[in-house]
């Protein structure tokens, strides 16, 4: 049995299906109902009252021989008889049972089949036509799409954003509409805007939603609900407010004009559902084919029924002659029979044929409509002519056909659906959502400080930039990551403090009004992309840019990928720093356009071999070059042309020999050389020609000894030798009197020379961790400037008491195992473990040295080297 809920849902489904039934389908349904009633009436009459009445036809050759034969020629003339006179007629000598027998036999023998079964045949035909009329609603390949389309259409009609968008694009003046409401009586509304019970802004006045939420609202009907729901932006909440005002506030300032968060989220989800349904329906035209097939079937069925039913109508007669082989039973073989329902049956069938003819005409019209119009293409041209939804796209296949069918019911339905097909409408919704969700207060709360103390704001995975962002006048660094449409409008001129911009996989566009501001104020730009074609063209017009960081594929697609895919950098006249992170195979020759301004070039090649470096020869003004991860096996000869070079960084390469160091003697300003993380086996004596060297980084190589020429570099301040195979530190290290940082960690040292502690009095950082030291020299106490000492991971058994003289180690500057600290006297241990925070801030102690972490020490050391 069917439950009540199933029957109710079925009635609701049939009610929603009427949106896809054009006017001819409705008339055809009514005609089928009438045809069904005629067939049922004719069949009922046949079942209840159908029959024939038969009398024998006298023939002299077959009559009985009896005494009554003399009266056989008497014929009743129909003359008027007096009352009470006996009836006269021809006797047949048949009793009642014989008459019943003759009537039954003659009904099946003499009566034609169409007189007995034609109503039942027409009833079957009517049922077939009735079933074929709704076949496309129940066919498995079409029913799911139709139900999905109807549900989306209902959501589009009831969404508050639909009315909002239609009101925004209407040509009628909104202020005039609101002012006109002053002359009208006030509408009493008892439900609030947030509960979404009123049908004024939610679109519940549509036929799709008739009867829904009727029990949950007490809103009285408006004199003109269509005007309120389509041509005005007044909401149920705004109707409560007094309308007699001198001025009308704009849409954005009214409390009821904005949507709450749940409505915006539902509208965004509806945009996505419509987008997916469109992609699914436009891939095929199965609904169009099924509907066309069922229409053709109905027309062919109509032709079939008319072709054989019309000739049979003339054969339905009242009188029939029945000839039976029953002479032995009744004495007669020929009978005259009359069909009592013949006239009624003929009239009913004529009525059925008339209704069927009208049905067929409608079917032929439907076929003409199908083949005459291009139903697999749908255009919103009418909406564009009216000036609304100018960007609504043209539709194809099943979605276009469904909208054509819906237009036959109500053209406003397609207009409501076009709201969620319009990219402009979706953009407006996103802008409103961003404006409400990402306000100025929230953005200010997200501002942090970077390592340089500048104000920093980072926005990730937003559909577009919130308008409130351009009100942050004190923001200095802006990071945008994974933003689909990062449009910098002219309002960016309000961000007067902005100096650095990061774009991580963002499609950024700049309005002309914003371009001038960026050219004058932007100093640093970081771009991360997949291919160089994603770099916006406006980047090459930033005349005031000083630093440019590019991360992504910078080479062209053709050949071996050696081509340069960027445009001309000629307009970047003030560019000082250029950082390239990508798989380059040569130094682009186009960089020569920056030869007059570029001071620093950094290339992080991510393990791709850099084959051609001749482009460096033209950049004679470079002061710092970093070639990391370029798989270099020798020092590039192109570096010899950079006479002004101060810092050379060749870390993370494949260098095995440094024989070309002798050629660097022409670089008289070279003060920093980083060759860490390579495969250098030995340091040649030619390193002594680098007289201006202050920083030498040879960490994480394979050095086993150090040449004496190294210690002739009297300007050397930082010597980094961590991660090598050194077993002994030469005593000549004492000649480096200006040495402030020495890193010997992760080697094989067993002792340290006394000259290190006697001559290198400027030493501030000493790292000897992870070696094989058995003891520390007593002269360690002479390093009064020492502020960081790491002795962890050695074979020490005790610590010298002279550590107490190194007052700079206070505050955590001394790193050793806890058990090793207990080998020191308590007084010395307390001095080393004493922190600067124990002193009151109002009385600074010159002997107290600040506490720094390892990362902080590396930062300050690098900063000191740059200075």
Buried (B, 14 or more C-beta within 10 A) or exposed (E): EEEEEEEEEEEEBEEBBEBBBBEBBBBBBEBBEBBBBBBBBBBEBBEEEBBBBBBBBEEEEEBEEEEEEEEBEEEEEEEEEEEEEEEEEBEBEBEEEBBEBBBEBBBEEBBBEBBBEBBBBBBEBBBBBBEBBBBBBEBEEBBEBBBBBBBBBBBBBBBBBBBBBBBBBBEEEBEEBBEBBEEEEEBEBEBBBEEBBBBBBBBBBBBBBEEEBEEEBEBEEBEEBEBBBBBBBBBBBBBBEEBEEEEBBEBEEBEBBBBEEEBBEBBBEBBEBBEEBBEEBBEEBBBBBBBBBBBBBBBEBBEEBBEEBBEBBEEBBEEBEBEBEBEEEBBBBBBBBBBEBBEBBBBBBBBBBBBBBBBBBBBBEBBEBBEEEEBBEBBBEEBEEBEBBEBBBEBBBBBBBBBBBBBBBBEBBBBBBBBBBBEBBBBBBBBBBBBBEBBBEEBBEEBEEEEEEBBBBBBEEBBBBBBBBBBBEEBBBBBBBEBEBBBBBBBBBEBEEBBBBBBBBBBBBBEEEBBEBBBEBBBBBBBBBEBBEBBBEBBBBBBBBBBBBBBBBBBBEEEEBBBBBBBEBEBBEEBBBBBBBBBBBBBBEBBBBBEEBBBBBBBBBEEBBBBBBEBBBBBBBBBBBBBBBBBBEEBBEBBBBBEBBBBBBBBBBEBBBBEBBBBBBBBEEBBBBBBBBBEBBBBBBBBBBBEBBBBBBBBBBEBBEBBEBBBBBEEBBBBBBBBBEBEBBBEBBBBBEBBBBBBBBBBEBBBBBBBBBEBBBBBBBBBBBBBEBEBBBEBBBBBEBBBBBBBBBBEBEEBBBBBBBBBBBBBBBBBBBEEBBEBBEEEBBEBBBBEBEEEEEEEEEEEBBEBBEEEEBEEEBEEBBEE
